[in-house]
Amino acid sequence: MSNWWILLLFLCSFLLTGLCRLYALRIQMLDIPNARSSHTIPTPRGGGVGLVLTFLFGTILLIRYSPLPLTATMGTLTACSLVAIVGFLDDHYHLSAILRLSVHTIASALLLFIADIPLIIPWLPVDFYLLGLSYLILGISLVWLLNLYNFMDGIDGLASIEALSVIGAALIILKLNNDLGAYAAWLEILGAAVAGFLFWNWPPAKIFMGDAGSGFLGFVLGCFAILTSGTTGINIWTWVILLAVFIVDSTVTLLRRIIRGDHFWMAHRSHAYQILARRYNSHIKITVGVLLINSVWLFPWAYLTTHYPSNSFFFVLAATIPLIILAIRVGAGTTND
């Protein structure tokens, strides 16, 4: 898309997020500090609605001028809208975990079947393809990515910076591989929507995404990972590396809490990023740190997966093992102190 369209979408997201903030303040929809929180004062939530609406609006514009695959686009919009709606309702009424998980599962199934997703996990045996287990793995991965993104949205600017750095890295890789097609333009729309929200969410945050935004972001990034892996030079491992900070922190934290016998489903603040934010008494240091890790460490490994796809799994190990060690040494999943 042209720079003017991107600027328009940025301003759209910026204005809509501002309106969301006024709405949240008016109805007192505030995120009150609790056992999971890394903030200390009540803050409006639900600002993610602005970026969701901007993304949907931009996608409708793109469909008119770009050859996006219709089934993939409609499947993605339907599933992402469902995730955003249940997140919006949860921000207002605190829905049960079972209800949210059920809707997330339905959304994942809608994407995989309506969008006619190809079977693209190269390391699975042929029998797995015939049994459809690759669809099951992709569906579970989407639900996990959606929820882990929600878990990682705990300090100012982090979820937005993660999304922007991942989107930016994916666009650079596509450009370096001369693969700037419709999906690249679609990623630019998502980037503009997130950037408009980040203005309000940069430390100290004036509004939080809420589940409507964080769940949507995790899910839509998963959608892009699947769609581009089947049709561009980027493969699924490229996206795993680009999202490694969030994937590693959430997964290590969850596994260690399970091993320790903690009530892992309950609110907590034992993610590595939360521990570091308390240790350094700063949100901005951790948010910028994640940006640097994504840009300096993960991006080169992700780029290699597009040139040496047969070695992608080994690049994933090389990129993530140091992050796993770091998360363990920080104490992820062990303390709320």
C-alpha positions in Angstrom: 0.0 0.0 0.0 1.1 3.6 -0.5 2.6 5.6 2.3 -0.5 7.8 2.4 -2.7 4.8 3.1 -0.4 3.6 5.8 -0.4 7.1 7.4 -4.2 7.2 7.2 -4.5 3.9 8.9 -2.0 5.0 11.6 -4.1 8.1 12.3 -7.3 6.0 12.3 -5.9 3.6 14.9 -4.5 6.6 16.9 -7.9 8.3 17.0 -10.0 5.2 17.7 -7.7 4.3 20.6 -8.1 7.7 22.0 -11.9 7.3 21.8 -11.6 3.9 23.5 -9.7 5.5 26.3 -12.5 8.1 26.8 -15.1 5.3 26.7 -13.2 3.2 29.2 -12.8 6.1 31.6 -16.5 7.0 31.3 -17.7 3.5 32.2 -14.8 3.0 34.7 -13.5 0.0 32.7 -10.1 0.0 34.5 -7.4 -2.6 34.9 -7.0 -2.7 38.7 -3.6 -4.0 40.0 -3.8 -7.6 41.2 -1.6 -10.7 41.7 -0.7 -10.8 38.0 -0.2 -7.1 37.5 3.1 -5.3 36.9 1.5 -1.9 37.2 0.6 0.0 40.3 -2.3 2.4 39.4 -5.7 1.7 37.8 -5.4 2.2 34.0 -8.1 2.1 31.3 -8.2 -1.1 29.3 -9.8 -2.2 26.0 -7.8 0.1 23.7 -7.0 -2.8 21.4 -10.5 -2.4 19.9 -9.0 0.6 18.0 -6.3 -1.4 16.3 -8.7 -4.3 15.5 -11.2 -2.0 13.8 -8.3 -0.3 11.9 -7.0 -3.6 10.7 -10.4 -4.8 9.5 -11.0 -1.5 7.7 -7.6 -1.6 6.1 -8.1 -5.2 5.0 -11.4 -4.3 3.3 -9.6 -1.5 1.4 -6.8 -3.9 0.4 -9.3 -6.5 -0.9 -10.5 -3.9 -3.5 -7.1 -3.1 -4.8 -4.9 -6.2 -4.2 -5.2 -9.9 -5.2 -5.5 -11.4 -1.8 -6.9 -14.9 -1.9 -10.6 -14.5 -1.1 -11.0 -17.7 1.0 -7.9 -17.1 3.1 -8.9 -13.5 3.6 -12.5 -14.2 4.6 -11.4 -17.1 6.8 -8.9 -14.9 8.6 -11.3 -12.0 9.1 -14.0 -14.2 10.4 -11.8 -16.0 12.9 -10.0 -12.9 14.0 -13.2 -11.0 14.5 -14.6 -13.8 16.6 -11.4 -13.7 18.8 -11.7 -9.9 19.1 -15.4 -10.0 20.1 -14.9 -12.6 22.9 -12.0 -10.5 24.1 -14.1 -7.4 24.1 -16.8 -9.1 26.1 -14.3 -10.5 28.5 -12.9 -7.0 29.1 -16.4 -5.9 30.1 -17.9 -9.0 31.8 -14.9 -11.3 32.7 -16.0 -14.4 30.9 -15.1 -17.9 32.1 -11.9 -19.4 31.0 -13.8 -22.4 29.5 -16.0 -20.2 27.4 -13.0 -18.2 26.1 -11.1 -21.3 25.3 -14.0 -22.8 23.5 -14.4 -19.7 21.3 -10.7 -19.6 20.6 -10.8 -23.3 19.5 -13.8 -22.6 17.2 -11.9 -19.6 15.7 -8.8 -21.7 15.0 -11.0 -24.4 13.3 -12.7 -21.7 11.2 -9.4 -20.4 10.0 -8.0 -23.8 9.1 -11.0 -25.0 7.3 -12.7 -21.9 5.8 -9.4 -20.4 4.6 -8.4 -23.7 3.0 -5.0 -23.8 4.7 -2.5 -26.2 3.1 -0.7 -28.8 5.2 2.7 -27.1 5.7 4.5 -28.7 8.6 7.4 -30.3 6.7 8.8 -32.5 9.5 5.7 -34.5 10.0 5.5 -38.0 8.5 3.2 -38.6 5.6 0.8 -40.6 7.8 0.3 -37.5 9.9 -0.9 -35.6 6.9 -3.3 -38.4 6.0 -4.7 -38.5 9.5 -5.1 -34.7 9.6 -3.0 -34.4 12.7 -1.1 -31.5 11.2 -4.4 -29.6 11.3 -4.7 -30.5 15.0 -1.1 -29.3 15.7 -1.7 -26.0 13.9 -5.0 -25.5 15.7 -3.5 -26.1 19.1 -0.6 -23.8 18.2 -2.9 -21.0 17.2 -4.8 -21.3 20.5 -1.6 -21.3 22.5 -0.1 -18.4 20.6 -3.4 -16.4 21.2 -3.3 -17.0 24.9 0.4 -16.6 25.4 0.2 -13.2 23.8 -2.4 -12.3 26.3 -0.1 -13.6 29.1 2.8 -11.5 27.8 0.7 -8.3 27.6 1.7 -7.3 31.2 3.9 -4.3 31.0 3.7 -1.0 29.0 4.4 -1.2 25.3 5.6 -4.8 25.3 2.9 -6.5 23.2 2.9 -3.6 20.7 6.7 -3.6 20.3 6.8 -7.3 19.9 4.2 -7.1 17.2 5.8 -4.2 15.4 9.3 -5.8 15.5 8.0 -9.1 14.2 6.0 -7.5 11.5 8.9 -5.3 10.5 11.3 -8.2 10.4 8.9 -10.3 8.3 8.5 -7.4 5.8 12.3 -6.9 5.6 12.8 -10.6 4.9 10.1 -10.6 2.2 11.7 -7.6 0.6 15.2 -9.1 0.7 13.7 -12.2 -1.0 11.9 -10.0 -3.6 8.5 -11.3 -2.4 6.6 -8.1 -1.7 3.1 -9.2 -2.7 -0.4 -8.9 -1.2 0.6 -10.4 2.1 3.3 -7.8 2.6 0.7 -5.1 2.1 -1.5 -6.8 4.6 1.3 -6.9 7.1 1.8 -3.2 6.6 -1.8 -2.6 7.5 -1.4 -4.5 10.8 1.8 -2.6 11.5 0.1 0.7 11.0 -2.8 -0.3 13.3 -0.4 -1.4 16.1 1.7 1.7 15.7 -1.3 4.0 16.2 -2.1 2.1 19.4 1.5 2.2 20.7 1.3 6.0 20.9 -1.1 5.5 23.8 0.5 2.4 25.2 4.1 3.5 25.4 5.5 3.8 29.0 3.9 5.1 31.0 0.8 3.6 29.3 -2.4 5.7 29.1 -4.4 2.7 28.1 -4.0 -1.1 27.9 -5.0 -3.4 25.0 -7.2 -5.6 27.0 -8.1 -9.1 25.8 -9.7 -7.7 22.7 -6.3 -6.5 21.5 -3.8 -8.9 22.9 -5.7 -12.1 21.9 -6.4 -10.6 18.5 -2.8 -9.8 17.9 -1.5 -13.2 18.9 -4.1 -14.9 16.7 -3.6 -12.7 13.7 0.2 -13.1 13.8 -0.5 -16.9 13.9 -2.7 -16.5 10.9 0.0 -14.7 9.0 2.5 -17.3 10.0 0.3 -20.0 8.5 -0.8 -18.1 5.4 2.6 -16.8 4.3 4.3 -20.2 5.0 2.2 -21.8 2.3 2.6 -19.1 -0.3 5.8 -17.1 0.2 9.5 -17.6 0.8 8.9 -17.4 4.6 8.3 -20.7 6.3 6.7 -21.6 9.6 10.1 -21.8 11.4 10.8 -18.2 10.4 7.8 -17.1 12.4 8.6 -19.3 15.3 12.0 -17.6 15.6 10.6 -14.1 15.2 8.1 -14.8 18.0 10.6 -16.6 20.2 10.7 -14.2 23.1 7.0 -14.5 23.8 6.9 -18.2 23.0 9.9 -19.1 25.2 8.9 -16.9 28.2 5.3 -18.2 28.3 6.2 -21.8 27.7 9.0 -22.0 30.2 6.9 -20.2 32.8 3.9 -22.5 32.3 6.0 -25.7 32.4 7.9 -24.7 35.5 4.7 -23.7 37.3 3.2 -27.1 36.4 6.3 -28.9 37.6 6.3 -27.0 40.9 2.6 -27.9 41.4 1.4 -24.3 41.3 -2.1 -23.5 40.3 -0.9 -22.6 36.8 -4.3 -21.4 35.6 -4.5 -18.7 38.3 -3.2 -15.1 37.9 0.4 -14.6 38.6 3.4 -12.3 37.7 6.2 -14.9 37.4 7.0 -14.5 33.7 10.6 -13.6 33.1 9.7 -10.2 31.7 7.6 -9.4 34.8 10.4 -10.4 37.1 12.9 -8.3 35.2 10.5 -5.3 35.2 10.4 -5.5 39.0 14.1 -6.1 39.3 15.0 -3.0 37.3 11.9 -1.0 38.4 11.3 -0.2 34.7 8.9 -1.1 32.0 10.7 0.8 29.2 14.0 -1.0 29.8 12.4 -4.4 29.3 10.3 -3.4 26.3 13.3 -1.9 24.6 15.4 -4.9 25.6 12.9 -7.2 23.8 13.1 -4.9 20.7 16.9 -5.3 20.7 16.7 -9.1 21.1 14.3 -9.4 18.2 16.3 -7.1 16.0 19.9 -8.1 16.8 19.6 -11.8 17.8 16.5 -13.3 16.3 16.2 -11.6 13.0 19.4 -13.0 11.5 18.4 -16.6 12.5 15.0 -16.0 11.0 16.5 -14.8 7.8 18.6 -17.9 7.5 15.5 -20.1 7.5 14.4 -18.6 4.2 17.7 -19.4 2.5 18.4 -22.8 4.1 14.9 -24.1 4.8 16.2 -27.7 5.3 18.2 -26.5 8.3 15.4 -24.4 9.7 14.8 -26.5 12.8 18.5 -26.3 13.8 18.3 -22.5 13.4 15.3 -22.5 15.7 17.3 -24.4 18.3 20.3 -22.0 18.0 18.0 -19.0 18.3 15.9 -20.2 21.2 18.2 -22.2 23.5 20.0 -19.1 24.8 16.5 -17.5 25.5 15.4 -20.6 27.3 18.6 -20.5 29.5 18.0 -16.8 30.2 14.4 -17.4 31.2 15.4 -20.2 33.6 18.2 -18.1 35.1 15.9 -15.1 35.6 13.5 -17.4 37.5 10.5 -17.6 35.1 7.7 -19.5 36.7 9.2 -19.6 40.2 8.3 -16.4 42.0 5.8 -13.6 42.2 8.1 -11.5 44.5 
